[in-house]
Amino acid sequence: MLKDLGWESLEDRRRDIRLALFYKVVHGLAAIPTEHILIRADERTRSSHPYKFRHITASTSVYHNSFFPRTVPDWNFLPIEAVMPTTPNLVSTVSPDPPPSI
């Protein structure tokens, strides 16, 4: 049915939404403090981009499946074009929500 409708799987849609929120966090478009959570990765790796972060280790499955530990590996795997702030496709998908109408 998903193929008939042209939809992605729920897992893929959830990953895309997590990455869009992470993009907002990394580029300061979301007011989520991360200075004690996200640590920049070493930039000397072969497939590196300037917005790569160290993987977050978790000792419990609850924390392992939470937002930051689950999203950082997906984020680090993205190509440099997807994480830079000038990417038209990603910027349009993570643009700030319009103000609520009163």
C-alpha positions as CSV (number, residue, x, y, z in Angstrom):
1,M,0.0,0.0,0.0
2,L,2.9,2.4,0.8
3,K,4.3,1.9,-2.7
4,D,0.9,2.5,-4.3
5,L,0.6,5.8,-2.4
6,G,4.2,6.7,-3.0
7,W,4.9,7.0,0.7
8,E,8.1,6.2,2.5
9,S,8.0,3.7,5.4
10,L,7.2,5.0,8.8
11,E,10.8,4.3,9.9
12,D,12.2,6.4,7.1
13,R,9.7,9.3,7.8
14,R,10.6,9.3,11.5
15,R,14.3,9.3,10.6
16,D,13.8,12.3,8.3
17,I,11.9,14.2,10.9
18,R,14.6,13.5,13.5
19,L,17.3,14.7,11.1
20,A,15.3,17.8,10.3
21,L,15.1,18.7,14.0
22,F,18.8,17.9,14.5
23,Y,19.6,20.3,11.6
24,K,17.6,23.0,13.4
25,V,19.5,22.3,16.6
26,V,23.0,22.3,15.0
27,H,22.3,25.5,13.1
28,G,20.7,27.4,16.0
29,L,17.2,27.3,14.6
30,A,15.8,25.5,17.7
31,A,16.3,26.6,21.3
32,I,17.7,23.3,22.6
33,P,20.9,23.6,24.6
34,T,23.4,21.0,23.4
35,E,26.8,22.1,24.8
36,H,26.9,19.3,27.4
37,I,25.4,16.7,25.0
38,L,27.0,17.1,21.6
39,I,30.8,16.9,21.3
40,R,32.4,17.6,17.9
41,A,34.1,14.6,16.3
42,D,37.7,14.6,15.1
43,E,37.7,16.1,11.6
44,R,40.6,14.0,10.4
45,T,38.5,11.2,9.2
46,R,38.1,10.5,5.5
47,S,34.4,11.0,5.2
48,S,34.1,14.0,7.4
49,H,32.1,17.1,7.4
50,P,32.4,20.1,9.8
51,Y,29.2,19.3,11.6
52,K,30.1,15.7,12.7
53,F,29.6,14.7,16.3
54,R,31.0,11.9,18.6
55,H,28.6,9.0,19.0
56,I,26.9,9.1,22.4
57,T,27.3,5.9,24.4
58,A,24.3,4.7,26.4
59,S,24.1,2.1,29.1
60,T,20.4,1.6,28.9
61,S,18.1,0.9,26.0
62,V,15.8,3.7,26.9
63,Y,18.6,6.3,26.6
64,H,20.1,4.5,23.6
65,N,16.8,5.0,21.8
66,S,16.4,8.6,22.8
67,F,16.8,11.5,20.4
68,F,20.5,12.5,20.5
69,P,22.1,9.0,20.8
70,R,19.8,7.7,18.0
71,T,20.2,10.7,15.7
72,V,23.9,11.4,15.8
73,P,25.0,8.3,13.8
74,D,22.4,9.0,11.1
75,W,23.5,12.7,11.0
76,N,27.2,11.8,10.8
77,F,26.5,9.5,7.8
78,L,24.9,12.4,5.8
79,P,27.0,13.9,3.0
80,I,28.4,17.4,3.5
81,E,25.8,18.9,1.1
82,A,23.0,17.8,3.3
83,V,24.4,19.3,6.6
84,M,25.5,22.7,5.3
85,P,23.1,25.6,5.9
86,T,22.9,26.5,2.2
87,T,21.3,23.2,1.1
88,P,18.0,24.2,-0.5
89,N,16.2,20.9,-0.1
90,L,17.0,20.4,3.6
91,V,16.6,24.1,4.5
92,S,13.1,24.1,3.0
93,T,12.1,21.0,5.0
94,V,13.4,22.4,8.2
95,S,12.3,26.0,7.9
96,P,10.8,27.4,11.0
97,D,7.1,26.8,11.5
98,P,4.9,29.7,10.6
99,P,3.5,31.7,13.5
100,P,0.2,30.6,14.8
101,S,-2.8,32.6,13.6
102,I,-4.7,34.3,16.3
